[in-house]
Amino acid sequence: MSLGDVVERARREGFVGRRSELTSFDSALAGRSTHRVLFVSGPGGIGKTTLLMEMRGRARAAGRSVALLDGREVDPSPEGFRTALRAAGGEPGVVFVDGYEHLGAIDGWLRRDLIPALGADDVMVLAGREPPGAAWRADPGWRRVVAFHRLDYLDDSESSDLLARAGVDGAARDRLLPLGKGHPLALALLADAAAAGTVPDRLADVPDLIAALMESLLREAPTEAHTTGLATCAKVWLTTEDLLRDTVGESAPEVYAWLQRRPFVVTRARGLTPHDLTREVLDAEFERRSPDRYRALHRVIHDHVVAGIRAASGVDRQLLAQQLLYLHRYSPHTTLINTMRTHGSAAVVPARADEHGEVLAMIERFEGPASTALAERWFADQPDGLSVVRDADGVAGFGFHVICPSGSTLEDRDPVVRAVLEYVSRDAPLRPGEAVDIARFLSGRNEHQRDPYAVLSGAVSSIMLWCTRPLAWSFIIPSDTEFWGPYFDYLAFQPLVEVEFEGVRHVGYGLDWRRLPVDRWLDLMNEREHGGGTGPAPESMLRPPPLSRAAFGAAVRTALQQLGRPDRLVGNPLLGGALGDTPDELRAALEDAIERLADEPKGEQLRSVLKRTFVRAAPTQEAAAEVLGLPFSTYRRYLAKAVEEVTDLLWSVEIGAVPGRRLSTF
């Protein structure tokens, strides 16, 4: 026995899986099928070469002469291929070609000339990263003799078997199995690491492994734009061409088409998604290579998704909300993310009236008849607040939001809602036009509030609501605080209310959006997506306590009088709120509101009065009236009306009814 025979035996003893591919090859080899050409395709490291070695061993055991060619070492010309074939064994009956993607230039020649000239019992196996071209599938003759095999990732049983054959013990196998995610090369490298005494918790803990996998993944990225496209694909749940326009610019269509052809990328109905291992390897390597660029890319993606949530509606909006949640996959949202990975993202959609019964049955099962009766009344009062996830058996999970004040008697009859509103009234009362969002009911069919579909329903419905509707407060009311507490600590929501109802302790986790506006909260979440962090938002991010409507009006009047002296705006109570953090920003907001008056009915005269009084101020009000050609009494009446109108406009910004600080941007 030669050393080569020893290596061959060891290789075959370590081989696992690929039953269907081997059955297809054995049938072709024995003449039990019409197939004589087998295509094997898949990403780097998926095990194409290992499979060819196993097939070669079987062919030799059957007494067939074989040749194994490496496409990287063959000149891609007819003569070059014939020369390599002669050097490998003359006229072998079974030919294996690895790295077939390097021989694209002679694909047509092989199909038209060389392969048809083979013996009727000869077999050729072509293995490459790319699937075969359409010409192999379009011709009825070739369809009869060609078999196509796309190599998939190993299942858990096969992965565990591979690790065991590599000498990894049971405890280490249990830790390495989820890291390898069925990728043969990754599992082999993890087995090597374990043999050297390292059983990592994360792929990023094994930089040599990451480097080896990256080499197999990035070898064919033709430009920097394509590499950035890969990084984008690694970060998000679904990659779309619209998103790529923000990350790679005008190259987006080309990069999208290239990604779509990658064997480790799956095309879904609404975008592209890579295999989990590919995603984690790319993500870890890009962060290691260039942390600053990685964070900048993350921010571009984050902003693209948030803007999309605000501009979209229906299914598109909820899909984008899932995109935003997926950016938090290393946070306590692990259960949610694992559900999305396992089952694909499920749609969170408004409930139909005929689904209320299924939802109420869940509430009765887990929370009792009193809660069910309250929920039924709330569903009748605010049906739009109920969102569900559906599966083949009906409603799999749901979340229900109550918006208050609603004028409903349920606000007093529901002890949980009543306790929340009493807290708000004591701590930071609502002002005219403001609203409180209360996520009142939440459940999944199987595991109540721990059910992955409960997490999905609650998280997606909340994101959509928080990003698109002006709110003063949001509260979420779980009863399973052991499970939900870490979520809300990560989200900077604090436990503010406790209610005992039907023998169950409900805790209200709340956030005052007037102190921490949604855009600042999203900034905080963007930071926590990278480095983690929990607990309340830092004081530096918080606005001052909200002004009452009367105090706000008084502050506006004072600020108008000080427009000509911006230095005097330094102590104005409006600073730090929705109108600006600095005197210059506040002054700009006031002047924008004055200009905006011209868009109101009969507003041109009011704008002129304010400009002559505060912007290009006359020495006295009497002088202003004279310049405007108005009797002084009429001028005073117009001035009072103009101040009232501009205060109303600014108040709409303060309470979020109009987004942003600058009215001129709307």
C-alpha positions in Angstrom: 0.0 0.0 0.0 1.4 3.4 -1.0 1.2 6.6 1.1 -1.4 7.8 -1.4 -3.6 4.8 -0.6 -3.4 5.6 3.1 -4.5 9.2 2.4 -7.3 8.0 0.1 -8.5 5.6 2.8 -8.5 8.2 5.5 -10.3 10.7 3.2 -13.0 8.2 2.5 -13.4 7.2 6.1 -14.0 10.9 7.0 -16.6 11.4 4.2 -20.2 12.1 5.3 -23.5 12.9 3.6 -24.2 13.6 -0.1 -26.4 10.5 -0.5 -28.4 11.7 -3.5 -25.4 12.8 -5.4 -23.6 9.5 -4.8 -26.7 7.5 -5.7 -26.9 9.5 -9.0 -23.2 8.8 -9.7 -23.4 5.1 -8.8 -26.4 4.7 -11.1 -24.5 6.4 -14.0 -21.4 4.3 -13.3 -23.3 1.1 -13.4 -25.5 2.1 -16.4 -28.7 1.9 -14.3 -29.6 5.5 -15.5 -29.4 7.4 -18.7 -27.2 10.0 -17.1 -23.6 10.2 -18.3 -22.7 13.8 -17.4 -23.2 15.1 -13.8 -22.9 18.8 -12.9 -22.1 19.5 -9.3 -22.3 23.2 -8.2 -22.0 25.1 -5.0 -20.0 27.8 -3.1 -16.4 27.6 -2.1 -15.8 25.2 0.8 -19.2 23.4 0.4 -17.4 20.1 -0.4 -17.3 19.8 -4.2 -13.7 18.5 -4.2 -14.3 16.1 -1.3 -17.3 14.7 -3.2 -15.3 14.2 -6.4 -12.6 12.4 -4.4 -15.3 10.0 -3.0 -16.7 9.4 -6.4 -13.2 8.8 -7.8 -12.7 6.2 -5.1 -16.0 4.4 -6.0 -15.1 4.4 -9.7 -11.7 2.9 -8.9 -13.3 0.3 -6.7 -15.6 -0.6 -9.6 -12.5 -1.2 -11.8 -12.9 1.9 -14.0 -10.0 4.0 -15.2 -10.3 7.6 -14.0 -8.8 11.1 -14.5 -9.2 14.1 -12.2 -8.5 17.5 -13.7 -8.3 20.9 -11.9 -9.8 23.6 -14.0 -7.4 26.1 -12.5 -4.5 24.2 -14.0 -5.9 23.5 -17.5 -5.4 25.9 -20.4 -9.0 26.8 -21.4 -8.7 25.8 -25.0 -9.6 22.5 -26.8 -5.9 21.6 -27.2 -5.2 22.5 -23.6 -8.0 20.3 -22.3 -6.9 17.4 -24.5 -3.3 17.7 -23.3 -4.4 17.7 -19.7 -6.6 14.7 -20.3 -3.8 12.7 -21.9 -1.5 13.7 -19.0 -4.0 12.4 -16.5 -4.3 8.9 -18.0 -4.8 8.7 -21.7 -8.4 7.8 -22.5 -10.0 7.3 -19.1 -13.6 6.0 -18.8 -14.5 8.4 -15.9 -13.4 12.0 -16.0 -13.7 14.4 -13.1 -13.2 18.1 -13.6 -12.9 20.3 -10.5 -13.0 24.1 -10.7 -15.1 24.0 -13.9 -15.9 27.7 -13.5 -12.4 28.3 -14.9 -13.2 26.6 -18.2 -16.1 28.7 -19.3 -14.3 29.5 -22.6 -14.6 25.9 -23.8 -18.0 25.0 -22.3 -19.5 25.1 -25.7 -16.7 23.0 -27.3 -17.1 20.3 -24.5 -20.8 20.2 -25.1 -20.6 20.1 -28.9 -17.4 18.1 -29.6 -15.6 16.4 -26.8 -18.4 14.9 -24.7 -20.4 13.5 -27.6 -17.3 11.6 -28.7 -17.0 9.8 -25.4 -18.0 6.1 -25.1 -21.6 5.3 -24.4 -20.6 4.0 -20.9 -18.2 6.8 -20.1 -19.1 9.2 -17.3 -18.0 12.8 -16.8 -18.5 14.8 -13.6 -18.1 18.6 -13.8 -17.9 20.5 -10.5 -17.9 24.3 -10.2 -19.1 27.3 -8.3 -21.6 28.3 -11.0 -24.5 26.2 -12.1 -24.3 25.1 -15.8 -25.5 27.4 -18.5 -28.9 27.3 -20.1 -27.7 25.5 -23.2 -27.2 22.3 -21.1 -30.9 22.4 -20.0 -32.5 23.7 -23.2 -31.6 20.8 -25.5 -33.9 17.7 -25.1 -31.0 15.4 -25.9 -28.8 16.8 -23.2 -31.6 16.8 -20.7 -31.8 13.0 -21.0 -28.1 12.4 -20.2 -27.2 15.3 -17.8 -28.0 15.3 -14.1 -27.7 18.6 -12.1 -26.8 18.7 -8.5 -26.5 21.8 -6.4 -24.7 20.9 -3.2 -26.5 22.0 -0.1 -25.2 22.5 3.5 -25.0 19.4 5.7 -27.8 18.8 8.1 -27.2 18.6 11.9 -26.9 14.8 11.9 -24.3 14.9 9.0 -22.5 17.8 10.6 -22.2 16.0 13.9 -21.0 12.9 12.1 -18.3 14.9 10.3 -17.1 16.4 13.6 -17.1 13.0 15.3 -15.1 11.4 12.5 -12.6 14.3 12.9 -12.1 13.3 16.5 -14.2 16.0 18.2 -15.8 14.8 21.5 -19.5 15.1 22.3 -19.4 18.3 24.5 -17.2 20.2 21.9 -19.4 18.9 19.1 -22.5 20.5 20.7 -20.7 23.9 20.9 -19.2 23.7 17.4 -22.3 22.5 15.6 -24.2 25.8 15.6 -21.1 27.7 14.5 -20.4 25.5 11.5 -24.0 25.8 10.2 -23.6 22.8 8.0 -20.7 24.2 6.0 -18.1 21.4 5.5 -15.0 23.6 5.3 -16.0 25.5 8.4 -16.7 22.3 10.3 -13.4 20.9 9.3 -11.6 24.0 10.3 -13.5 24.1 13.6 -12.5 20.5 14.2 -8.8 21.5 13.7 -9.2 24.3 16.2 -10.8 21.9 18.7 -7.9 19.5 18.2 -5.5 22.3 19.0 -7.3 23.0 22.2 -9.6 25.9 21.1 -13.4 25.5 21.2 -14.6 29.0 20.2 -17.9 30.6 21.2 -18.0 32.7 18.0 -16.5 32.4 14.6 -14.8 35.8 15.2 -12.8 34.1 17.9 -11.0 32.0 15.2 -9.4 34.5 12.8 -7.5 31.8 10.9 -10.8 30.1 10.1 -12.4 33.3 9.1 -9.5 34.1 6.8 -9.7 30.6 5.1 -13.4 30.9 4.5 -13.1 34.5 3.3 -10.5 33.3 0.7 -13.1 30.9 -0.7 -15.9 33.5 -0.7 -14.1 36.7 -1.9 -11.8 35.3 -4.5 -14.1 36.3 -7.4 -15.3 39.8 -6.3 -14.2 41.8 -9.4 -14.3 45.3 -8.0 -14.6 47.2 -4.7 -18.2 47.8 -5.4 -18.8 44.1 -5.5 -17.0 43.6 -2.2 -19.2 46.4 -0.7 -22.2 44.6 -2.1 -21.2 41.4 -0.3 -20.8 43.4 2.9 -24.3 44.9 2.4 -25.7 41.4 1.8 -24.1 40.2 5.0 -25.6 42.9 7.1 -29.3 42.8 6.1 -32.0 40.2 6.1 -32.9 40.9 2.4 -30.7 42.8 -0.1 -32.6 44.8 -2.7 -31.3 46.8 -5.7 -32.8 50.0 -4.0 -30.6 49.4 -0.9 -27.5 48.7 -3.1 -28.0 52.1 -4.7 -27.3 53.7 -1.3 -24.3 51.5 -0.6 -22.6 51.0 -4.1 -24.2 53.8 -6.1 -24.6 53.5 -9.9 -23.1 50.0 -9.9 -26.2 48.7 -8.1 -27.8 46.8 -11.0 -24.5 45.1 -11.9 -23.7 44.2 -8.3 -27.2 42.9 -7.7 -27.1 40.6 -10.7 -23.6 39.4 -9.6 -24.8 38.6 -6.1 -27.8 36.8 -7.5 -25.5 34.4 -9.3 -23.4 33.6 -6.2 -24.0 30.0 -5.1 -24.2 31.0 -1.4 -27.0 33.5 -2.1 -30.6 32.6 -2.2 -33.1 34.6 -4.3 -36.3 35.3 -2.4 -39.5 37.0 -3.6 -38.4 40.4 -2.3 -34.6 40.3 -2.4 -31.4 38.3 -1.8 -30.2 36.6 1.3 -26.9 34.6 1.9 -26.4 31.4 3.8 -26.1 32.1 7.6 -22.5 31.0 7.8 -21.5 33.1 4.8 -23.3 36.1 6.4 -21.4 35.6 9.7 -18.0 35.1 8.1 -18.4 38.2 5.9 -19.7 40.3 8.7 -16.9 39.3 11.1 -14.2 39.8 8.5 -15.4 43.2 7.2 -15.6 44.5 10.8 -12.1 43.2 11.5 -10.6 44.7 8.2 -12.1 48.1 8.4 -14.1 49.0 11.5 -14.7 52.6 10.4 -16.0 51.6 7.0 -18.1 48.8 8.6 -19.8 51.3 10.9 -20.3 53.8 8.1 -21.9 51.1 5.9 -24.1 50.0 8.9 -25.3 53.6 9.3 -26.2 53.9 5.6 -28.2 50.7 5.7 -29.9 51.8 9.0 -30.9 55.2 7.5 -32.1 53.6 4.3 -34.4 51.2 6.2 -35.8 53.9 8.6 -36.5 56.2 5.6 -38.2 53.2 3.9 -40.4 52.5 6.9 -41.6 56.1 6.9 -42.3 56.2 3.2 -43.8 52.7 2.6 -47.1 51.2 3.6 -48.6 47.7 3.9 -46.4 44.7 3.4 -43.4 46.8 2.3 -43.5 48.7 5.6 -43.6 45.6 7.8 -40.8 44.0 5.8 -38.6 47.0 6.3 -39.4 46.9 10.0 -38.1 43.4 10.0 -35.0 44.6 8.2 -34.4 47.1 11.0 -34.9 44.4 13.7 -32.4 42.1 11.8 -29.7 44.7 12.3 -30.0 43.9 16.0 -29.4 40.2 15.6 -26.6 40.2 18.2 -28.9 41.8 20.7 -31.5 40.1 23.0 -33.7 39.8 20.0 -32.0 36.4 19.3 -35.3 34.4 19.5 -36.9 36.7 16.9 -33.9 36.5 14.6 -33.6 32.7 14.9 -37.3 32.4 13.9 -36.7 34.6 10.8 -33.7 32.5 9.9 -35.5 29.2 10.3 -38.8 30.0 8.7 -38.2 33.0 6.6 -39.6 36.4 7.6 -43.3 36.1 8.3 -45.6 39.0 7.5 -47.1 41.1 10.4 -50.3 42.3 9.0 -53.5 44.0 10.2 -56.0 41.5 11.6 -59.2 40.7 9.8 -62.5 40.8 11.8 -63.0 37.1 11.3 -59.6 36.5 13.1 -60.6 38.2 16.3 -62.1 34.9 17.6 -58.7 33.1 17.2 -56.9 35.9 19.0 -59.5 36.0 21.9 -59.2 32.2 22.3 -55.4 32.7 22.8 -56.0 35.4 25.4 -58.5 33.3 27.3 -56.2 30.3 27.3 -53.3 32.2 28.7 -54.8 35.1 30.6 -58.3 34.2 31.6 -61.9 35.4 30.9 -61.6 38.9 32.4 -58.7 39.8 30.1 -60.6 38.3 27.2 -63.7 40.4 27.8 -61.5 43.6 28.0 -59.7 42.6 24.8 -63.0 42.0 22.9 -64.2 45.5 23.8 -60.8 47.0 22.8 -60.9 45.2 19.5 -64.3 46.7 18.8 -63.2 50.2 19.8 -59.7 50.1 18.0 -59.6 47.3 15.5 -56.7 48.9 13.6 -54.5 48.3 16.6 -54.5 44.5 16.2 -51.7 43.0 14.1 -51.2 39.2 13.4 -48.8 36.7 11.9 -50.5 34.0 10.0 -49.4 30.4 9.2 -51.1 27.4 7.6 -53.1 26.9 10.8 -54.4 30.4 11.1 -53.1 33.1 13.5 -49.7 32.1 14.9 -49.1 35.3 17.0 -50.5 38.8 17.5 -49.8 42.2 19.1 -52.4 44.8 20.0 -51.8 48.5 20.6 -54.2 50.9 22.3 -53.9 54.6 21.5 -55.1 57.0 24.3 -56.8 59.3 24.9 -59.6 57.6 23.0 -62.7 58.8 24.8 -63.6 55.2 25.6 -64.9 54.2 29.0 -62.4 51.3 28.7 -59.6 53.7 29.7 -61.0 53.6 33.2 -62.5 50.1 33.2 -59.2 48.4 32.1 -57.0 48.4 35.2 -53.8 48.1 33.2 -54.6 51.0 30.9 -55.9 53.1 33.8 -52.7 52.5 35.8 -50.6 53.6 32.8 -52.6 56.8 32.2 -52.5 57.6 35.9 -48.7 57.3 35.9 -48.5 59.6 32.8 -50.8 62.1 34.4 -48.6 62.3 37.6 -45.2 62.1 35.9 -45.4 64.1 32.7 -49.0 64.9 31.7 -50.2 64.8 28.1 -50.5 68.1 26.3 -53.2 69.0 23.8 -52.8 66.9 20.6 -50.5 64.3 22.3 -51.1 60.5 22.5 -50.0 57.5 24.5 -49.3 54.1 22.8 -49.9 51.1 25.0 -49.0 47.6 23.7 -51.8 46.0 25.8 -52.0 42.4 24.6 -49.3 40.1 23.1 -49.2 36.4 22.5 -48.3 33.4 20.3 -50.3 30.3 19.8 -47.9 27.9 21.5 -45.7 29.7 24.1 -47.8 32.8 25.0 -45.4 35.7 25.4 -42.3 33.7 24.8 -43.6 32.4 21.5 -41.3 33.6 18.6 -44.3 34.8 16.7 -45.4 36.9 19.7 -41.9 38.5 19.7 -42.2 39.0 15.9 -45.7 40.5 16.1 -44.9 42.8 19.0 -41.6 44.0 17.7 -42.7 44.7 14.1 -46.0 46.4 15.0 -44.2 48.6 17.5 -41.4 49.6 15.1 -44.0 50.6 12.5 -46.0 52.6 14.9 -43.1 54.4 16.7 -41.4 55.4 13.4 -44.6 56.7 11.7 -46.9 58.2 14.3 -46.2 61.1 16.7 -46.4 59.9 20.2 -45.8 61.4 23.6 -45.3 58.0 25.4 -45.1 54.3 24.5 -45.7 51.5 27.0 -45.4 47.8 26.6 -47.2 45.6 29.1 -45.8 42.1 29.4 -46.6 39.6 32.2 -43.5 37.5 31.5 -40.9 40.0 32.8 -38.2 37.4 33.1 -38.3 36.9 29.4 -39.0 40.4 28.2 -37.0 42.4 30.8 -33.7 42.2 28.9 -35.4 43.3 25.6 -36.7 46.5 27.1 -33.5 47.2 29.0 -31.7 47.0 25.6 -34.4 49.3 24.1 -34.0 51.9 26.9 -37.5 51.3 28.1 -37.9 51.4 31.9 -40.3 49.5 34.2 -42.6 52.3 35.4 -45.9 50.7 36.2 -47.0 47.5 38.0 -50.5 46.2 38.0 -51.9 43.0 39.6 -54.8 41.7 37.4 -56.4 38.3 37.5 -53.7 37.1 39.8 -51.0 38.0 37.3 -48.4 40.8 37.7 -48.2 43.1 34.7 -45.3 45.5 34.3 -45.5 48.6 32.1 -42.2 49.4 30.4 -42.3 53.0 29.2 -40.5 55.7 27.3 -41.3 59.4 27.1 -40.7 60.3 23.4 -40.8 64.0 24.3 -37.6 63.5 26.3 -36.0 61.0 23.9 -37.5 61.7 20.4 -37.7 58.7 18.0 -34.8 59.9 15.8 -32.5 60.2 18.9 -33.7 56.8 20.1 -32.9 55.3 16.7 -29.4 56.9 17.0 -29.0 55.2 20.3 -30.2 51.9 18.9 -27.7 52.3 16.0 -24.9 52.5 18.5 -26.2 49.5 20.5 -26.4 47.5 17.3 -22.6 47.7 17.2 -21.4 47.7 20.8 -24.3 46.5 22.8 -25.2 48.5 25.9 -28.4 48.5 28.0 -30.3 50.6 30.4 -31.8 54.1 30.1 -30.6 56.6 27.5 -27.7 58.8 28.7 -28.8 62.2 30.1 -26.9 63.9 27.3 -29.4 62.5 24.8 -32.5 63.7 26.7 -34.4 66.9 26.0 -35.6 69.0 28.9 -39.0 68.1 30.5 -41.8 69.0 28.1 -43.3 72.5 28.4 -47.0 72.8 29.0 -49.0 74.5 26.2 -49.2 77.8 28.2 -45.5 77.8 29.1 -44.7 77.0 25.4 -46.7 80.0 24.2 -45.0 82.3 26.7 -41.6 81.1 25.6 -42.5 81.7 21.9 -43.6 85.2 22.7 -40.3 85.9 24.5 -38.3 84.4 21.7 -40.0 86.5 19.1 -39.1 89.6 21.1 -35.5 88.5 21.2 -35.1 87.6 17.5 -33.0 90.7 16.9 -30.6 89.7 19.7 -29.8 86.0 19.3 -27.5 86.2 22.3 -30.6 86.7 24.5 -32.1 83.4 23.3 -29.5 81.4 25.2 -31.8 80.9 28.2 -35.0 80.4 26.4 -37.0 77.4 27.6 -37.6 76.3 24.0 -33.9 75.3 23.6 -33.2 71.6 23.7 -36.7 70.8 22.4 -38.1 70.1 19.0 -37.3 73.6 17.7 -33.5 73.5 18.2 -30.6 73.0 20.5 -28.8 76.3 19.8 -29.9 79.9 19.5 -29.2 79.9 15.8 -31.4 76.8 15.3 -34.2 78.3 17.4 -34.0 81.6 15.5 -34.2 79.7 12.2 -37.2 77.7 13.3 -39.1 80.9 14.3 -38.3 82.7 11.1 -39.4 79.6 9.1 -42.7 79.6 10.9 -43.2 83.3 10.2 -42.6 82.6 6.5 -44.9 79.7 6.6 -47.8 82.0 7.6 -48.0 83.2 4.0 -49.4 79.7 3.1 -52.3 80.1 5.5 -55.6 81.8 4.5 -55.1 85.6 4.7 -51.7 84.9 6.1 -49.6 87.3 4.0 -50.7 90.3 6.1 -50.0 88.4 9.3 -46.5 87.5 8.1 -45.8 91.1 7.2 -46.8 92.3 10.6 -44.5 89.8 12.3 -41.6 90.6 10.0 -41.9 94.3 10.6 -42.3 93.8 14.4 -39.6 91.1 15.0 -37.4 90.2 12.0 -36.8 93.6 10.3 -38.1 95.4 13.3 -39.3 99.0 13.2 -38.1 101.1 16.2 -41.6 100.9 17.8 -44.9 99.2 17.2 -46.4 102.6 16.2 -43.6 102.9 13.6 -44.3 99.4 12.4 -48.0 100.2 12.0 -47.1 103.3 10.0 -44.8 101.5 7.7 -47.5 98.8 7.1 -50.1 101.5 6.4 -52.4 100.2 9.2 -54.3 101.9 11.9 -52.5 101.1 15.2 -55.6 99.3 16.6 -55.8 97.1 13.5 -52.0 96.5 13.7 -52.3 95.3 17.3 -55.2 93.0 16.4 -53.2 91.6 13.5 -50.1 91.2 15.7 -52.0 89.2 18.3 -53.5 87.0 15.6 -50.1 86.5 13.9 -48.4 85.5 17.2 -51.2 83.0 17.9 -50.9 81.5 14.4 -47.2 81.1 14.5 -47.4 79.6 18.0 -49.8 77.0 16.7 -47.5 76.2 13.8 -44.5 75.8 16.2 -46.6 73.7 18.6 -47.4 71.3 15.8 -43.6 70.7 15.6 -43.2 70.5 19.3 -45.8 67.6 19.7 -44.6 65.8 16.6 -47.7 66.5 14.4 -45.3 68.0 11.9 -41.9 66.2 11.7 -38.6 67.9 12.0 -37.4 71.3 13.3 -37.5 73.3 10.1 -41.0 74.1 8.7 -39.4 75.1 5.4 -38.5 71.4 4.7 -42.0 70.2 4.6 
